[in-house]
Amino acid sequence: MSALLEHDAPSAEPTFLVQRRFVTVGGVRRVVRLARFDAGWLASADTPEGPTLGADHSPYLAMRRALEPLGVDLVTAMGLVGTL
């Protein structure tokens, strides 16, 4: 017997949304990610030592915290988030 599934179950739907952006620091283009969860936002940036992490209820502050170790200022971090 075969069944045709037209829709995934609600539990199969992702509960978060991940956005990728890029920032250039010291001439090196780096990937930054911003993910929304029910409890807030998580941001990360790739570095040679591994990813940085920033968490907050605000996407702008989460991005700022993730980029702070790279020396990226708040205005640049806010621009990467943009309007959601």
Backbone as numpy.savetxt, mean C-alpha at the origin, in Angstrom:
# Nx Ny Nz CAx CAy CAz Cx Cy Cz
-21.17 -35.39 -12.90 -22.01 -34.24 -12.90 -21.11 -33.01 -12.90
-21.45 -32.01 -13.68 -20.66 -30.77 -13.69 -21.57 -29.61 -13.29
-20.99 -28.65 -12.66 -21.74 -27.48 -12.22 -21.07 -26.24 -12.80
-21.88 -25.29 -13.17 -21.38 -24.03 -13.69 -21.51 -22.99 -12.59
-20.39 -22.45 -12.14 -20.40 -21.42 -11.11 -20.35 -20.06 -11.78
-21.36 -19.27 -11.54 -21.41 -17.95 -12.16 -20.76 -16.88 -11.30
-20.80 -17.06 -9.99 -20.23 -16.06 -9.08 -19.47 -16.77 -7.97
-18.42 -16.12 -7.51 -17.71 -16.63 -6.34 -18.54 -16.38 -5.09
-18.30 -17.17 -4.11 -18.94 -16.96 -2.81 -18.42 -15.65 -2.22
-19.24 -14.96 -1.42 -18.78 -13.71 -0.80 -17.47 -13.87 -0.04
-17.23 -15.03 0.53 -16.00 -15.24 1.28 -14.77 -15.26 0.37
-14.97 -15.42 -0.94 -13.85 -15.43 -1.88 -13.46 -14.02 -2.31
-14.29 -13.05 -1.99 -13.99 -11.67 -2.35 -12.87 -11.15 -1.46
-11.91 -10.42 -2.03 -10.84 -9.87 -1.19 -11.41 -8.86 -0.20
-10.91 -8.87 1.00 -11.37 -7.93 2.02 -10.46 -6.71 2.08
-9.51 -6.62 1.19 -8.62 -5.47 1.17 -8.31 -5.09 -0.27
-7.86 -3.88 -0.45 -7.50 -3.36 -1.75 -6.05 -2.91 -1.69
-5.21 -3.40 -2.58 -3.79 -3.01 -2.59 -3.53 -2.15 -3.83
-2.91 -1.02 -3.60 -2.51 -0.13 -4.68 -0.99 -0.05 -4.72
-0.44 -0.05 -5.93 1.02 0.06 -6.08 1.34 1.42 -6.67
2.40 2.00 -6.13 2.91 3.27 -6.62 4.43 3.14 -6.72
5.07 4.15 -7.27 6.52 4.17 -7.39 7.05 5.51 -6.92
8.18 5.48 -6.23 8.84 6.70 -5.79 10.33 6.54 -6.11
10.94 7.63 -6.53 12.37 7.61 -6.82 13.10 8.29 -5.67
14.03 7.54 -5.07 14.81 8.03 -3.94 16.28 7.80 -4.27
17.06 8.88 -4.29 18.48 8.75 -4.59 18.74 8.15 -5.96
17.86 8.44 -6.91 18.02 7.93 -8.28 17.54 6.50 -8.48
17.00 5.88 -7.43 16.52 4.50 -7.52 15.00 4.50 -7.43
14.37 3.87 -8.41 12.91 3.76 -8.41 12.49 2.60 -7.50
11.63 2.89 -6.55 11.20 1.89 -5.56 9.69 1.69 -5.61
9.28 0.47 -5.36 7.86 0.14 -5.30 7.35 0.45 -3.89
6.21 1.10 -3.82 5.50 1.30 -2.56 4.09 0.74 -2.72
3.57 0.18 -1.65 2.24 -0.41 -1.68 1.40 0.19 -0.57
0.10 0.30 -0.84 -0.84 0.80 0.14 -2.04 -0.14 0.14
-2.34 -0.69 1.30 -3.45 -1.64 1.42 -4.44 -1.15 2.46
-5.72 -1.26 2.11 -6.79 -0.86 3.02 -7.39 -2.10 3.66
-7.52 -2.05 4.97 -8.16 -3.11 5.75 -9.30 -2.49 6.55
-10.10 -3.30 7.15 -11.19 -2.78 7.97 -10.68 -1.89 9.10
-9.53 -2.22 9.65 -8.99 -1.48 10.79 -8.15 -0.27 10.40
-7.83 -0.09 9.14 -7.02 1.05 8.72 -6.21 0.74 7.48
-5.02 1.32 7.40 -4.17 1.24 6.22 -2.80 0.70 6.59
-2.20 -0.03 5.66 -0.85 -0.54 5.79 -0.09 -0.17 4.53
1.06 0.45 4.70 1.90 0.83 3.57 3.26 0.16 3.71
3.89 -0.11 2.57 5.23 -0.69 2.59 6.02 -0.15 1.41
7.32 -0.12 1.59 8.23 0.32 0.53 9.39 -0.65 0.47
9.84 -0.99 -0.73 10.96 -1.89 -0.91 12.27 -1.14 -0.70
13.17 -1.74 0.08 14.51 -1.19 0.28 15.51 -2.33 0.14
16.78 -2.03 0.00 17.78 -3.10 -0.07 17.81 -3.99 1.18
17.43 -3.42 2.33 17.43 -4.17 3.58 16.13 -4.94 3.79
15.16 -4.76 2.92 13.85 -5.39 3.07 12.77 -4.33 3.09
11.52 -4.74 3.19 10.43 -3.77 3.14 10.30 -2.98 4.44
9.89 -1.73 4.29 9.51 -0.91 5.44 8.00 -1.06 5.60
7.49 -0.77 6.77 6.06 -0.85 7.01 5.59 0.39 7.76
4.38 0.81 7.43 3.73 1.89 8.16 2.26 1.56 8.27
1.69 1.74 9.44 0.27 1.47 9.65 -0.38 2.66 10.34
-1.62 2.95 9.98 -2.36 4.03 10.61 -3.81 3.96 10.15
-4.66 4.72 10.82 -6.05 4.85 10.37 -6.13 5.73 9.13
-5.10 6.55 8.92 -5.03 7.44 7.76 -4.08 6.85 6.71
-4.49 6.82 5.44 -3.59 6.30 4.41 -2.36 7.19 4.24
-2.52 8.50 4.47 -1.40 9.43 4.31 -0.33 9.19 5.38
-0.77 8.98 6.62 0.19 8.74 7.69 0.82 7.35 7.59
0.06 6.37 7.11 0.64 5.04 6.90 1.74 5.12 5.84
1.48 5.83 4.76 2.49 5.98 3.69 3.68 6.76 4.22
3.45 7.79 4.98 4.54 8.59 5.55 5.44 7.74 6.44
4.83 6.92 7.27 5.61 6.06 8.17 6.43 5.02 7.41
5.89 4.52 6.31 6.63 3.54 5.51 7.80 4.19 4.77
7.63 5.45 4.38 8.67 6.12 3.59 9.68 6.90 4.43
9.37 7.10 5.69 10.27 7.86 6.57 11.70 7.31 6.60
11.91 5.98 6.69 13.29 5.47 6.70 14.06 5.79 5.41
13.36 6.09 4.33 14.02 6.43 3.08 14.27 7.92 2.95
13.81 8.71 3.94 14.01 10.15 3.89 13.00 10.88 3.02
11.87 10.25 2.73 10.84 10.88 1.90 9.96 11.75 2.79
9.72 13.00 2.35 8.96 13.93 3.17 7.45 13.68 3.09
6.72 14.33 3.99 5.27 14.14 4.10 4.54 14.56 2.83
4.95 15.66 2.23 4.28 16.15 1.01 4.39 15.13 -0.12
5.56 14.54 -0.28 5.75 13.52 -1.31 4.91 12.29 -1.00
4.90 11.88 0.25 4.09 10.72 0.65 2.62 10.96 0.38
2.14 12.16 0.70 0.73 12.50 0.46 0.43 12.50 -1.03
1.36 12.99 -1.83 1.17 12.97 -3.28 1.09 11.58 -3.85
1.83 10.64 -3.26 1.77 9.24 -3.72 0.41 8.63 -3.43
-0.17 8.99 -2.30 -1.49 8.46 -1.96 -2.53 9.10 -2.85
-2.43 10.42 -3.06 -3.38 11.12 -3.90 -4.77 11.10 -3.29
-5.77 11.13 -4.15 -7.15 11.05 -3.68 -7.62 9.63 -3.82
-8.23 9.11 -2.80 -8.67 7.74 -2.83 -10.11 7.62 -3.21
